């Protein structure tokens, strides 16, 4: 390897290393904003919102139907307790992922690709019945709320404590809720 290439590799290593050290400091220093979506300010509020879907379900304007979205959200919540099937590289979780969560946490709202499946997760079919999807998402939220064990690293954000994970789940649901055509 020539000297120029070694120098470039060292610079990249330095940037990643500094980012890995700075990300936890940034994440812990950011004061979280109140959650922006009233329907998802707490796990109890989210469960209540989901229960209301049994009688008044909005139509979503995006590519996924509501049952698909709820199964997707449930997967994420379940994986926070059992482990995600695939993780982004450690350097990503320690830098880009941590910074992204810090930004979302500071805003009290998330924005992400609303049709991107969880890496490694089983595919979710469109057109599934809504009630089982509501029940799965609600059960996942209640199980998370009651969970006293260790939480698993988020596939992109890395290690989160229970409070941060709860906020991530609520912001995730709220972000998908933005595609509701009629939010009563």
C-alpha positions in Angstrom: 0.0 0.0 0.0 1.4 3.4 -1.0 1.9 6.3 1.5 -1.0 8.3 0.0 -3.5 5.4 0.5 -2.2 4.7 4.0 -2.8 8.3 4.9 -6.3 8.2 3.5 -7.1 5.0 5.5 -5.7 6.7 8.7 -7.9 9.7 8.1 -11.0 7.6 7.7 -10.1 5.6 10.8 -9.6 8.8 12.7 -13.0 10.2 11.6 -14.8 6.9 12.5 -12.9 6.7 15.8 -13.7 10.3 16.8 -17.3 9.8 15.8 -17.6 6.6 17.8 -16.3 8.5 20.9 -18.4 11.6 20.3 -21.7 9.9 19.5 -22.4 8.6 23.0 -21.5 12.0 24.4 -23.8 13.8 22.0 -26.7 11.3 22.5 -26.4 11.7 26.3 -26.1 15.5 26.1 -29.2 16.1 23.9 -32.2 17.0 25.9 -35.2 15.1 24.5 -38.0 17.2 23.2 -41.6 16.2 24.1 -42.9 13.6 21.7 -44.6 15.5 18.8 -47.5 13.2 18.1 -50.2 13.4 20.8 -51.5 9.9 20.0 -48.1 8.4 20.7 -46.8 10.4 23.7 -46.8 7.2 25.9 -47.1 3.5 25.5 -50.6 3.7 27.1 -51.7 6.4 24.6 -50.3 4.3 21.7 -52.2 1.2 22.9 -55.4 3.3 23.2 -54.9 4.7 19.7 -54.4 1.2 18.4 -57.6 0.0 20.1 -59.5 2.8 18.4 -58.4 1.4 15.0 -60.8 -1.5 15.4 -63.8 0.8 14.9 -62.3 3.7 12.9 -59.2 2.8 10.9 -57.7 5.5 8.7 -56.7 4.8 5.2 -52.9 5.2 4.6 -51.6 7.2 1.7 -48.3 5.3 1.4 -47.4 2.0 -0.2 -48.1 -0.1 2.8 -51.6 -0.8 4.2 -52.3 -0.3 7.9 -52.0 -4.0 8.8 -48.6 -4.1 7.2 -47.4 -1.0 9.1 -48.6 -2.5 12.4 -46.9 -5.8 11.8 -43.7 -3.9 10.9 -43.9 -1.8 14.1 -44.6 -4.9 16.1 -41.5 -6.6 14.6 -39.4 -3.6 15.7 -40.8 -3.7 19.2 -40.4 -7.5 19.6 -36.8 -7.3 18.2 -35.8 -4.7 20.8 -36.4 -7.5 23.4 -35.3 -10.6 21.4 -32.6 -9.2 19.1 -32.7 -7.9 15.6 -32.0 -10.4 12.8 -29.4 -8.2 11.2 -27.4 -5.2 12.6 -25.8 -2.4 10.7 -22.0 -2.5 11.2 -20.7 -1.4 14.6 -19.1 1.7 13.2 -22.5 2.8 11.7 -24.4 2.2 15.0 -21.7 4.0 16.9 -21.7 7.1 14.6 -24.4 7.6 12.0 -27.1 5.6 13.9 -26.4 7.3 17.2 -26.4 10.7 15.6 -29.7 10.0 13.9 -31.3 8.9 17.1 -30.0 11.9 18.9 -31.5 14.2 16.2 -34.9 12.4 16.3 -34.9 12.5 20.1 -34.1 16.2 20.2 -37.0 16.9 17.8 -39.4 14.5 19.5 -40.2 13.0 16.0 -38.6 10.6 13.6 -38.4 10.6 9.9 -37.4 7.5 8.0 -38.1 5.5 4.8 -41.6 4.4 5.4 -41.4 1.4 3.1 -38.0 0.0 4.3 -38.4 -3.3 6.0 -36.3 -4.2 9.0 -33.0 -5.8 7.8 -33.2 -9.5 7.9 -36.9 -9.6 9.1 -39.4 -11.9 7.5 -41.3 -10.2 4.7 -44.8 -8.9 5.6 -47.6 -9.5 3.1 -50.0 -6.7 2.2 -53.7 -7.3 2.6 -53.7 -9.1 5.9 -56.6 -8.7 8.3 -56.4 -5.6 10.5 -57.5 -6.8 13.9 -54.7 -9.4 14.3 -52.2 -6.7 13.3 -53.7 -4.3 15.9 -53.5 -7.0 18.6 -49.9 -7.9 17.7 -48.7 -4.3 17.9 -50.6 -3.7 21.2 -49.3 -6.9 22.7 -45.8 -6.0 21.6 -46.1 -2.6 23.3 -47.5 -4.1 26.5 -44.7 -6.7 26.5 -42.1 -4.1 26.0 -43.6 -2.0 28.8 -43.5 -5.0 31.2 -40.0 -6.2 30.0 -37.5 -6.1 32.9 -34.6 -7.9 31.1 -31.8 -6.7 28.9 -32.7 -4.9 25.7 -31.0 -5.8 22.5 -29.1 -3.2 20.3 -31.2 -1.5 17.7 -30.2 -2.5 14.2 -29.3 1.1 13.4 -29.2 3.2 16.6 -27.1 0.7 18.6 -27.5 0.4 22.4 -30.6 2.2 23.8 -31.8 2.2 27.4 -35.5 1.5 28.1 -36.6 5.1 28.0 -34.9 5.8 24.7 -36.2 2.6 23.2 -39.7 3.5 24.3 -39.3 6.9 22.6 -37.9 5.2 19.5 -40.9 2.9 19.3 -43.4 5.7 19.8 -41.7 8.0 17.3 -41.6 5.1 14.8 -45.4 4.5 15.1 -46.0 8.3 14.9 -43.9 8.6 11.8 -45.9 5.9 10.0 -49.1 7.5 11.3 -48.2 10.6 9.3 -49.5 8.6 6.3 -53.0 8.4 7.7 -55.4 10.1 5.3 -58.0 10.7 8.0 -56.7 11.1 11.5 -59.8 11.4 13.7 
